[in-house]
Amino acid sequence: MSAERTGERTAEEATHQTDQTARTELTLTTAAVATAAVRYYSVAPGYRLNVRSGPGTDYTVIRVLSEGAKIRIYCQRPGEAIAGPYGTSNIWDNIDNGEYVSDAYVLTGSDGYVAARCS
């Protein structure tokens, strides 16, 4: 194989390696942003919180969160107004597929929406 031919292959390999490195860095950056975006909120101290199948007390209790629980809010939707330790709110937090808790019992640091509205 000629020296010229060897040089071409080396340049191609270098370009391929650079492309691969860029894709790896992009993947790692995307994963870091996704991880940083995940936020957990505390349930009010001293409360065990009912998790319901919908945004109101007329919906079935699916389970109960223990005192000191932290939750991830996937989306929020309006529903029955509930008075709790963090005021009165009609916002309900979706914490899993078909599982809702009243935002009045969750320390979000806001009286409004902190996540996208559920569709």
N, C-alpha and C positions, 0 to 999 in steps of 0.2 A: 504494500500500500504506500502511496506517495506521501511525502510530508504535507503537501497541500491538502490532500484528502483527509489526513489525520487532523489538520487544523480546522477543517470544516466541521468534522464530527464533534470536536471539542467545543466549537462555538455553538452548535446545536444543543449539545448536552448542557452547556452553561445556560442557554436561554431556557431550556426545559426546567433546569433546576431553579432558576429565578422565578419562573411562572409557578412552579410547585410551592416555593417558599412564600410567594405572595398569596396564594390560595390558602395555605396553612395559617398565615398571619390573619387573613380576613376571617377565617373560621374561628380562630381563637378570640378575635376582637368581638365578633358577633356573639359568641358564647358568653364572654365577659359582660357585654351589655345586657343580654337576657338575664344573666344571674343577678346583676346589679338592679334590674328592674323588679325583681321579686321582693315584695315587702310583706312583712307579717305585722299584724296588729294585735294588741292585748285586749282580752275580755276584761271588763271592769273587775277590780279586785273584790273578792268575797262573794262572787256570783257564779253559780252554775247556770249555763245558758242553754235554753232549749233550741235545738236545730229543727227547723220545720221544713215541710215539703213545698212551701210557698210563702209569699210575703204578707203573712198575717197570722193571728192567733187561731183563726178558723181552720188552718192547715194542720195536718198531722205532725206530731212530734216524732222525728226520725231517731234522734239520739240526743244526749245531753253532754255539753262540753264541761269539763271539770274546771274548778277554780284555777286561775292562773294560765288558762289556755291561750295560745297565740294562734291566730287564723290568717289565712291568705284570702284576700278578697279578689275574686275573678271579675266580677261585675256587680253593679247595683241597680236596684229598681224601686220605684215607688210602691207603697202598699199601705197597710194599716198603720196609723200613727200610734206610736208606743212611747210612754214616759219611762225613762230609765235614769241611771246615774249620770249620764252625759246629756240630759235634756230630753225633750220630746222630739221625735223624728218619725217621718213616714218613709225613711230610706231603709231598705232591706239589703243586706250584703249576701251575695251568692258565694258560698265558701267551698262548694263542690257541686257536682252535677245534681240539680234538683234539691239543693240544701241551702236554706236561708236562715240568717239570724238578724234580729233587729239592730240597726246601727246605733241605737240609743244605749246599747250595752258594750259598744266597741270603741276603744280609744283610738280614733283616727286623726285627732288634732284639727278636725274641721266639722262644721255644722252642715256642710254640703257634701256633694259627691267627691270621692277620692279615686274612683275607678270609672271605667266606661259603663254606660247604661247597658243592661242586659237586653239582648234582642229577643 
